[in-house]
Amino acid sequence: MSRAGRLLAIGAVALVASAHVGSPDTYFEGSAGPYAVRVIVRNPGVVPGLAQITVRLLGPPAPRAVHRVLVLPVYWDPTTAAPPPPDVAERVPGDSTAYSAALWLMAGGSYSVQVTVEGDAGTGTALVPVMAVATRRLALAKPLGIALLGLGAFLFAGAVTIIGAAVKESGLEPGAEPDGRRTRRARLAMAGAALVLALGLLGGRAWWTGVDAAYRTGLYQPLHATATARSTGSGRVLRLAIDDTTWTDAKRQWTPLVPDHGHLMHLFLVRDSSLDGFAHLHPLPLDSTKFEAALPPLAAGRYRVYADIVHESGFAETQVATVAMGAPGSTWRPSDPDDAWMSGNGKGETGNVSDLADGSTMVWDRSAAPILVDGDAPLRFVVTDPRGRPARLEPYMGMAGHAMIARNDGQVFVHLHPAGTISLAALETFVLRQPGDTVRGALVKRLGAMQTGMGEPRDVGSGVISFPYAFPKPGRYRIWVQVKRAGRILTGAFGTEVGTARPAAP
């Protein structure tokens, strides 16, 4: 496929920026050539680790017209050698539309999972950016630990016994009994062997403790950032400073930031505890570490701060901070025309209808069935105009809409779009990268030029928008959905309770 063709394919899919706090899995919904697919990548949480990949065919052609589904992890580094052959995904028993596979993610960083569908309609490929990070240590199951301890004791005793028998009985004629001297030598050899083996075990334990400590220090932590708010003559200003030493050090370990839909940062404010204040802002960079945005007239209080950024390597992450804000100013001049905010929290924790600022209405189209952890969430929303007719929506930063989901305690925050949780900028880095991109900043220039030339789609359809996702933890959640209509950014707010998944039937 030509470079232009690949870029057009990206634009048509309209993949979007992602944010992950307490939501480690990747969700993608889009096209692999002529095939509509939904891809879920379950992050193993350890590196190296096995990621579980599920590919579901969503529509025509019919499932029987698909011959094979291939999956392949591709590391971001342009100097990496050619990737290995792809793995063949196995069809899920009892479900003709679903395929599954397990892929090893061998190094931490940015990957793309290449999903290829082969069938009667031809061959199509989708790229799904995945962040491979170690976030936990796998616990050793107690029964396995006991079994390994017993096996180790058996091997220890066996080794000591074999050494003693070798010293005591080797060289004896058949039927001869060892004398006292051989017996004493055997006992000394067994004591010496036990000491050597014990020292070896202690050395092994020290080595393993060091490896474990190194792994602990390598567990992923997003770049540290500090948020502050101050008043100026024209209103309040929020400053977010990336003050992590791995970012500010002269020997920077991170690649530069790349724009995602024209913005280096997508920042979200959520009022702590009550969650009755929300803003989606796009701070302007003052330098490589500081970003500022004019604050909308949100009520005074403490706010959680979530800031999405994407690195040139394709690695997308969310910075987390808190900020205390005083009384709002009398006026607000947005730093960016895409900035938007709302106060209040819709119609309560379980309301399915949200009145929008222009008189239109947003309805969460869902059944009365409870939402459960790791189950497909029915995130489908319908927007109608003041007369009750389907509303015509415009693209908001090139997308049909945005959804932000936060658990009440702040342990989960995710930024969704109709294509899922993946980052368009991350995808573009894989499409555009070349072997010469080992120089920092080379890819940034081409990526910025490409985004400038792509423009926005003229139409995103009428009134209906949905997001692929599954809630990772039980609890109470707030959902904000943003769309654009008649040049105005509109935000709807909803609440829901997510229950624990039912145990599988025996």
C-alpha positions as CSV (number, residue, x, y, z in Angstrom):
1,M,0.0,0.0,0.0
2,S,1.3,3.5,-0.8
3,R,2.1,6.1,1.9
4,A,-0.9,8.2,0.8
5,G,-3.2,5.1,0.9
6,R,-2.1,4.3,4.4
7,L,-2.7,7.8,5.6
8,L,-6.2,7.8,4.1
9,A,-6.9,4.5,5.8
10,I,-5.9,6.0,9.1
11,G,-8.1,9.0,8.6
12,A,-11.1,6.9,7.6
13,V,-10.9,4.7,10.7
14,A,-10.6,7.8,12.8
15,L,-8.6,6.2,15.6
16,V,-8.2,8.3,18.7
17,A,-6.2,9.3,21.7
18,S,-6.3,7.1,24.8
19,A,-5.9,7.4,28.5
20,H,-5.5,4.5,31.0
21,V,-5.6,4.8,34.7
22,G,-6.6,1.5,36.3
23,S,-7.8,0.3,32.9
24,P,-4.8,-1.6,31.4
25,D,-6.5,-3.5,28.5
26,T,-6.7,-2.2,25.0
27,Y,-10.0,-2.0,23.0
28,F,-10.1,-1.3,19.3
29,E,-13.1,-1.3,16.9
30,G,-12.5,-0.5,13.2
31,S,-11.6,-2.1,9.9
32,A,-9.1,-4.6,8.7
33,G,-9.5,-3.9,5.0
34,P,-13.1,-5.1,4.1
35,Y,-13.6,-6.7,7.5
36,A,-15.1,-4.9,10.5
37,V,-13.4,-6.2,13.6
38,R,-13.2,-5.6,17.4
39,V,-9.9,-6.4,19.0
40,I,-9.3,-6.7,22.7
41,V,-5.7,-7.0,24.0
42,R,-5.5,-8.1,27.7
43,N,-2.3,-6.7,29.1
44,P,-0.4,-9.4,31.1
45,G,0.8,-6.8,33.6
46,V,4.3,-8.3,33.5
47,V,7.1,-8.0,31.0
48,P,8.0,-10.4,29.5
49,G,4.5,-11.7,29.5
50,L,1.7,-13.3,27.5
51,A,-0.9,-10.9,26.2
52,Q,-4.3,-12.5,25.4
53,I,-5.7,-11.3,22.0
54,T,-9.4,-11.6,21.1
55,V,-10.5,-10.7,17.5
56,R,-14.2,-10.6,16.8
57,L,-15.7,-10.2,13.3
58,L,-18.5,-7.6,13.5
59,G,-20.3,-7.7,10.2
60,P,-20.2,-8.6,6.5
61,P,-18.6,-10.6,5.0
62,A,-20.1,-13.6,6.8
63,P,-17.8,-15.4,9.2
64,R,-17.7,-18.4,7.0
65,A,-16.1,-16.2,4.3
66,V,-13.1,-15.7,6.6
67,H,-10.3,-18.3,6.1
68,R,-7.7,-17.2,8.7
69,V,-6.9,-14.6,11.3
70,L,-3.2,-13.8,12.0
71,V,-1.8,-11.7,14.8
72,L,1.8,-10.3,15.2
73,P,3.4,-8.0,17.8
74,V,5.6,-5.4,16.3
75,Y,8.0,-3.4,18.5
76,W,8.3,0.4,17.9
77,D,12.1,0.6,17.5
78,P,12.8,1.3,13.8
79,T,16.2,-0.4,14.2
80,T,14.7,-3.7,15.3
81,A,15.2,-6.6,12.9
82,A,12.4,-8.0,10.8
83,P,9.6,-9.4,13.0
84,P,9.0,-13.1,13.2
85,P,6.1,-14.8,11.3
86,P,2.7,-14.1,12.7
87,D,0.7,-16.5,14.9
88,V,-2.5,-18.0,13.7
89,A,-5.4,-17.1,15.9
90,E,-7.7,-20.1,16.9
91,R,-11.4,-19.9,16.4
92,V,-13.2,-19.8,19.8
93,P,-15.3,-23.0,20.3
94,G,-19.0,-22.3,19.9
95,D,-18.5,-18.8,18.4
96,S,-17.9,-18.5,14.7
97,T,-17.1,-14.8,14.9
98,A,-14.4,-14.9,17.6
99,Y,-10.7,-15.8,17.4
100,S,-8.1,-15.9,20.1
101,A,-4.3,-16.0,20.5
102,A,-1.6,-15.4,23.0
103,L,1.4,-13.2,22.1
104,W,4.6,-12.7,24.0
105,L,5.5,-9.1,24.7
106,M,9.2,-9.4,25.4
107,A,10.2,-5.7,26.2
108,G,8.6,-2.8,27.8
109,G,7.4,0.0,25.6
110,S,5.2,0.6,22.6
111,Y,4.0,-2.2,20.4
112,S,1.5,-2.5,17.7
113,V,-0.5,-5.7,17.3
114,Q,-0.9,-6.3,13.6
115,V,-4.2,-8.2,12.9
116,T,-4.6,-9.7,9.5
117,V,-7.8,-11.2,8.2
118,E,-7.8,-13.4,5.1
119,G,-11.0,-14.4,3.4
120,D,-13.1,-14.4,0.2
121,A,-13.1,-10.6,0.2
122,G,-9.4,-10.4,0.2
123,T,-6.8,-9.6,2.9
124,G,-7.1,-6.7,5.3
125,T,-4.8,-5.5,8.1
126,A,-5.4,-3.4,11.2
127,L,-2.8,-2.0,13.6
128,V,-3.6,-1.8,17.3
129,P,-1.1,0.2,19.4
130,V,-0.5,-1.5,22.7
131,M,1.5,-0.2,25.7
132,A,3.6,-3.1,27.2
133,V,4.4,-2.1,30.8
134,A,5.1,-4.1,34.0
135,T,2.6,-3.0,36.6
136,R,2.7,-5.8,39.1
137,R,4.5,-8.9,40.3
138,L,2.9,-12.3,39.8
139,A,2.3,-14.0,43.1
140,L,3.5,-17.6,43.6
141,A,0.5,-19.8,44.3
142,K,0.8,-21.3,47.8
143,P,0.3,-25.0,46.6
144,L,3.0,-24.5,44.0
145,G,5.3,-22.9,46.6
146,I,4.8,-25.9,48.9
147,A,5.4,-28.3,46.1
148,L,8.6,-26.5,45.0
149,L,9.9,-26.3,48.6
150,G,9.3,-30.1,49.0
151,L,11.1,-30.8,45.7
152,G,14.0,-28.6,46.7
153,A,14.4,-30.4,50.1
154,F,14.3,-33.7,48.3
155,L,17.0,-32.7,45.8
156,F,19.1,-31.2,48.6
157,A,19.0,-34.4,50.7
158,G,19.5,-36.5,47.6
159,A,22.6,-34.6,46.5
160,V,24.1,-34.9,50.0
161,T,23.3,-38.6,50.2
162,I,24.8,-39.3,46.8
163,I,28.0,-37.5,47.6
164,G,28.3,-39.4,50.9
165,A,27.7,-42.8,49.2
166,A,30.2,-42.0,46.5
167,V,33.0,-41.3,49.1
168,K,32.0,-44.2,51.3
169,E,31.5,-47.0,48.9
170,S,33.3,-46.1,45.6
171,G,36.2,-48.4,44.9
172,L,35.0,-51.2,47.2
173,E,35.1,-54.7,46.0
174,P,31.6,-56.4,45.6
175,G,30.3,-57.5,49.0
176,A,33.0,-55.6,51.0
177,E,31.9,-53.5,53.9
178,P,33.3,-49.9,54.3
179,D,35.6,-49.5,57.3
180,G,35.5,-46.7,59.9
181,R,37.9,-44.5,58.0
182,R,35.6,-44.5,54.9
183,T,32.6,-43.9,57.1
184,R,34.2,-40.8,58.7
185,R,35.3,-39.5,55.3
186,A,31.8,-40.0,54.0
187,R,30.4,-38.0,56.9
188,L,32.9,-35.2,56.4
189,A,32.1,-35.1,52.7
190,M,28.4,-35.0,53.4
191,A,28.9,-32.1,55.8
192,G,31.0,-30.3,53.4
193,A,28.5,-30.9,50.5
194,A,25.7,-29.6,52.8
195,L,27.7,-26.5,53.5
196,V,28.5,-25.8,49.9
197,L,24.9,-26.4,48.8
198,A,23.6,-24.2,51.6
199,L,26.0,-21.4,50.5
200,G,24.8,-21.9,46.9
201,L,21.2,-21.6,48.0
202,L,22.0,-18.4,50.0
203,G,23.8,-17.0,46.9
204,G,20.8,-17.9,44.7
205,R,18.5,-16.3,47.2
206,A,20.6,-13.1,47.2
207,W,20.7,-13.1,43.4
208,W,16.9,-13.6,43.2
209,T,16.3,-10.9,45.8
210,G,18.4,-8.5,43.6
211,V,16.5,-9.4,40.5
212,D,13.2,-8.9,42.3
213,A,14.3,-5.6,43.6
214,A,15.4,-4.5,40.1
215,Y,12.0,-5.6,38.7
216,R,10.2,-3.7,41.5
217,T,12.0,-0.5,40.7
218,G,11.2,-1.0,37.0
219,L,7.5,-1.2,37.5
220,Y,5.8,1.4,35.3
221,Q,5.0,4.8,36.8
222,P,3.7,7.6,34.6
223,L,5.8,10.7,34.4
224,H,5.4,12.7,37.6
225,A,3.6,16.1,37.1
226,T,2.6,18.9,39.4
227,A,-0.5,21.0,38.8
228,T,-1.0,24.6,40.2
229,A,-3.7,27.2,39.7
230,R,-3.3,30.9,40.0
231,S,-5.4,34.0,39.4
232,T,-4.5,36.6,36.9
233,G,-6.1,39.8,35.8
234,S,-8.2,38.0,33.2
235,G,-9.1,34.9,35.2
236,R,-7.6,31.7,36.6
237,V,-4.8,29.8,34.9
238,L,-3.8,26.1,35.3
239,R,-0.1,25.2,34.9
240,L,0.9,21.5,34.6
241,A,4.7,20.9,35.0
242,I,6.3,17.6,34.1
243,D,8.9,17.5,36.8
244,D,10.0,13.9,36.6
245,T,13.8,13.6,36.5
246,T,13.6,11.1,33.6
247,W,12.0,13.9,31.6
248,T,14.0,16.9,32.8
249,D,17.4,15.3,32.9
250,A,19.8,16.3,30.1
251,K,20.2,12.6,29.2
252,R,16.5,12.3,28.6
253,Q,15.3,8.7,28.5
254,W,12.0,9.5,26.8
255,T,11.4,10.4,23.2
256,P,9.7,13.8,22.4
257,L,6.0,14.4,22.5
258,V,3.9,14.2,19.3
259,P,0.6,16.0,18.6
260,D,-2.5,13.9,18.8
261,H,-5.3,15.5,16.7
262,G,-3.3,18.8,16.8
263,H,-2.7,18.9,20.6
264,L,0.4,17.9,22.5
265,M,-1.8,17.4,25.6
266,H,-5.4,16.6,26.4
267,L,-6.1,17.5,30.0
268,F,-9.2,16.6,32.0
269,L,-10.3,18.1,35.3
270,V,-12.8,16.2,37.6
271,R,-14.0,17.6,40.8
272,D,-12.9,15.3,43.6
273,S,-15.4,13.3,45.7
274,S,-18.6,14.9,44.2
275,L,-17.6,14.6,40.5
276,D,-19.9,17.5,39.8
277,G,-17.4,19.5,37.8
278,F,-15.7,18.5,34.6
279,A,-13.4,20.1,32.0
280,H,-11.6,18.9,28.8
281,L,-8.8,21.3,28.1
282,H,-5.8,21.5,25.7
283,P,-2.9,23.4,27.5
284,L,-0.4,25.3,25.4
285,P,3.3,24.5,25.9
286,L,5.4,27.1,27.5
287,D,8.5,24.9,27.0
288,S,9.3,21.2,27.0
289,T,8.1,20.8,30.6
290,K,5.4,23.3,31.3
291,F,1.9,23.6,29.9
292,E,-0.8,26.3,30.7
293,A,-4.5,26.6,30.1
294,A,-7.1,29.2,31.0
295,L,-9.5,27.7,33.6
296,P,-13.2,27.8,32.9
297,P,-15.5,29.0,35.7
298,L,-15.6,25.8,37.6
299,A,-16.6,25.9,41.3
300,A,-13.9,26.2,43.8
301,G,-12.6,23.0,45.3
302,R,-10.1,20.2,44.8
303,Y,-9.9,18.6,41.4
304,R,-8.2,15.5,40.0
305,V,-6.1,16.2,36.9
306,Y,-5.6,13.7,34.1
307,A,-3.3,14.6,31.2
308,D,-2.9,12.5,28.1
309,I,0.4,12.7,26.1
310,V,1.9,10.6,23.4
311,H,5.7,10.1,22.9
312,E,7.4,9.9,19.5
313,S,7.9,6.2,20.2
314,G,4.2,5.7,20.1
315,F,4.0,5.3,23.9
316,A,0.8,6.9,25.2
317,E,0.4,7.6,28.9
318,T,-1.7,9.6,31.4
319,Q,-0.2,11.9,34.0
320,V,-2.1,12.2,37.2
321,A,-2.1,15.1,39.7
322,T,-4.4,17.1,41.9
323,V,-5.0,20.9,42.1
324,A,-6.9,23.2,44.5
325,M,-8.8,25.9,42.8
326,G,-10.2,29.1,44.3
327,A,-13.3,31.0,43.4
328,P,-13.9,31.4,39.6
329,G,-13.3,34.6,37.7
330,S,-16.0,36.6,36.0
331,T,-14.9,35.8,32.5
332,W,-13.3,32.9,30.6
333,R,-11.4,33.1,27.3
334,P,-10.4,29.5,26.3
335,S,-6.8,28.9,25.5
336,D,-8.0,26.6,22.7
337,P,-11.3,26.5,20.7
338,D,-11.6,22.8,21.5
339,D,-11.8,23.5,25.3
340,A,-15.1,22.6,27.0
341,W,-16.5,22.2,30.5
342,M,-19.6,21.6,32.5
343,S,-20.9,21.8,36.1
344,G,-23.4,19.6,37.8
345,N,-23.7,15.8,37.4
346,G,-26.6,15.2,35.1
347,K,-29.7,13.6,36.6
348,G,-28.1,11.5,39.4
349,E,-26.2,8.3,39.7
350,T,-28.5,6.2,37.5
351,G,-30.0,8.8,35.1
352,N,-30.1,7.7,31.5
353,V,-31.0,11.2,30.1
354,S,-28.8,14.3,30.1
355,D,-30.0,17.7,29.0
356,L,-27.4,19.5,26.8
357,A,-26.5,23.2,26.9
358,D,-28.2,24.0,23.5
359,G,-31.5,22.5,24.4
360,S,-30.9,19.1,22.8
361,T,-30.9,15.8,24.7
362,M,-28.5,12.9,25.1
363,V,-30.0,9.5,26.0
364,W,-27.9,6.6,27.2
365,D,-29.5,3.7,25.2
366,R,-29.2,0.8,27.5
367,S,-31.3,-2.0,28.9
368,A,-32.2,-2.5,32.6
369,A,-29.6,-5.4,32.7
370,P,-26.8,-4.7,35.2
371,I,-23.4,-3.8,33.9
372,L,-20.7,-6.2,35.1
373,V,-16.9,-6.2,35.3
374,D,-15.2,-7.4,32.1
375,G,-18.5,-7.6,30.2
376,D,-19.2,-5.6,27.0
377,A,-20.5,-2.2,28.3
378,P,-23.6,-0.9,26.5
379,L,-22.0,2.5,25.8
380,R,-24.4,3.7,23.1
381,F,-25.8,7.3,23.2
382,V,-28.4,9.0,21.1
383,V,-28.6,12.8,20.7
384,T,-31.8,14.4,19.6
385,D,-32.5,18.1,18.9
386,P,-35.0,20.2,20.9
387,R,-37.8,18.8,18.7
388,G,-36.9,15.2,19.4
389,R,-35.4,14.5,16.0
390,P,-32.0,12.9,15.5
391,A,-29.4,15.6,15.9
392,R,-26.8,16.1,13.2
393,L,-23.4,15.9,14.7
394,E,-20.1,17.5,13.6
395,P,-16.6,16.2,14.1
396,Y,-15.0,17.2,17.4
397,M,-11.3,17.2,16.8
398,G,-11.8,14.8,13.9
399,M,-14.0,12.3,15.9
400,A,-17.7,11.7,16.3
401,G,-17.3,12.1,20.0
402,H,-15.4,11.5,23.2
403,A,-16.3,9.6,26.4
404,M,-14.5,10.0,29.7
405,I,-15.1,7.4,32.4
406,A,-14.1,7.8,36.0
407,R,-14.7,5.7,39.1
408,N,-15.8,7.7,42.1
409,D,-12.6,7.0,44.0
410,G,-10.3,8.0,41.1
411,Q,-8.8,4.5,40.7
412,V,-10.1,4.2,37.1
413,F,-10.0,6.9,34.4
414,V,-10.2,6.2,30.7
415,H,-10.6,8.4,27.6
416,L,-12.6,6.6,24.9
417,H,-13.6,7.2,21.3
418,P,-15.7,5.2,18.8
419,A,-12.6,3.2,17.9
420,G,-11.8,2.4,21.5
421,T,-8.9,3.2,23.7
422,I,-6.0,3.4,21.2
423,S,-4.1,6.5,20.2
424,L,-4.2,7.8,16.7
425,A,-0.7,9.4,17.2
426,A,0.7,6.1,18.4
427,L,-0.7,4.4,15.3
428,E,0.7,7.0,13.0
429,T,4.2,6.6,14.5
430,F,4.1,2.9,13.4
431,V,2.8,3.8,9.9
432,L,5.3,6.6,9.3
433,R,8.4,5.3,11.0
434,Q,11.5,4.7,8.9
435,P,15.0,3.2,9.7
436,G,16.4,6.7,9.8
437,D,14.1,7.7,12.7
438,T,16.7,6.8,15.3
439,V,17.3,10.6,15.5
440,R,14.9,12.1,18.1
441,G,12.5,14.5,16.5
442,A,12.7,13.2,12.9
443,L,9.3,11.6,13.1
444,V,7.7,14.5,14.9
445,K,8.2,16.8,11.9
446,R,6.5,14.4,9.5
447,L,3.7,13.6,11.9
448,G,2.9,17.3,12.4
449,A,2.9,17.9,8.7
450,M,0.6,14.9,8.1
451,Q,-1.9,16.0,10.7
452,T,-2.0,19.5,9.3
453,G,-2.8,18.2,5.8
454,M,-5.4,15.6,6.7
455,G,-8.2,17.9,7.8
456,E,-11.4,16.7,9.5
457,P,-14.2,14.6,8.1
458,R,-17.2,16.7,7.1
459,D,-19.9,14.5,8.6
460,V,-20.0,12.0,11.4
461,G,-23.6,10.8,11.0
462,S,-26.8,11.7,12.9
463,G,-27.2,11.4,16.5
464,V,-25.9,8.0,17.5
465,I,-22.5,7.3,18.9
466,S,-21.1,4.2,20.7
467,F,-17.8,3.2,22.4
468,P,-16.3,-0.2,22.8
469,Y,-15.2,-0.9,26.4
470,A,-15.5,-3.2,29.4
471,F,-15.3,-1.9,33.0
472,P,-12.2,-3.3,34.8
473,K,-13.4,-2.9,38.4
474,P,-16.7,-2.9,40.3
475,G,-18.0,0.4,41.8
476,R,-19.8,3.6,41.0
477,Y,-18.7,5.4,37.9
478,R,-19.4,8.8,36.2
479,I,-19.4,9.0,32.4
480,W,-19.1,12.2,30.4
481,V,-19.9,12.1,26.7
482,Q,-18.9,15.0,24.4
483,V,-20.2,15.8,20.9
484,K,-20.2,18.8,18.7
485,R,-23.3,20.3,17.2
486,A,-23.7,23.6,15.2
487,G,-20.2,24.6,16.2
488,R,-20.8,24.1,19.9
489,I,-19.2,21.4,22.1
490,L,-21.8,19.7,24.2
491,T,-21.3,17.5,27.3
492,G,-23.6,15.0,28.8
493,A,-23.1,13.3,32.2
494,F,-24.3,10.0,33.4
495,G,-23.8,7.7,36.4
496,T,-23.8,3.9,36.8
497,E,-23.0,1.1,39.1
498,V,-20.8,-1.7,37.9
499,G,-21.2,-5.1,39.6
500,T,-18.8,-8.0,40.1
501,A,-18.8,-10.5,37.3
502,R,-20.8,-13.7,37.9
503,P,-18.7,-16.9,38.3
504,A,-18.6,-19.1,35.2
505,A,-21.0,-22.0,35.2
506,P,-19.3,-25.4,36.0
